[in-house]
Amino acid sequence: MKMTLPLFTFLFFSFGMFAADVAAGKATYDKSCKRCHGGDGAANGAIAKMMKVEMRHLGSKEVQAKSDAELKKESVEGVGKMKGVALADGDATNLVAFLRTLKQ
C-alpha cells in the first residue's frame, strides 16, 4: 500500500498540471476576445456591422461542434476577417476550455 499511494499522488498531481484552467481562459478571453465577441460570446453587433460579417455566438452548435484543435487554430491564426491572437499554447488551451463553458 505504501508504494501505491505515492504513485497515485504523483499521477494525480502530474495530470492536474496539464488540465486546462477555465479561469485563466476567461482572463485571456477578456483581454483578447471580449471586445469583438462580447462578454457572453454573443458578439459585438457594432463590430460585426462595421466589419460586414456575421459573428456566430461562440456557444452556438456550429462553433461548439469544432474540435479543440480547430478552435485553438482559429484563435491563434484567425479566420476570415478575424485576425489571430498571439497566444502561448497553454493560454490557447485555457481559452478553448473557457469557450466550452459558453455552450448554449
Beta strands, then each sheet from edge to edge (+ up, - down):
strand 1: 78-79
strand 2: 82-83
sheet 1: 1+ 2-
end
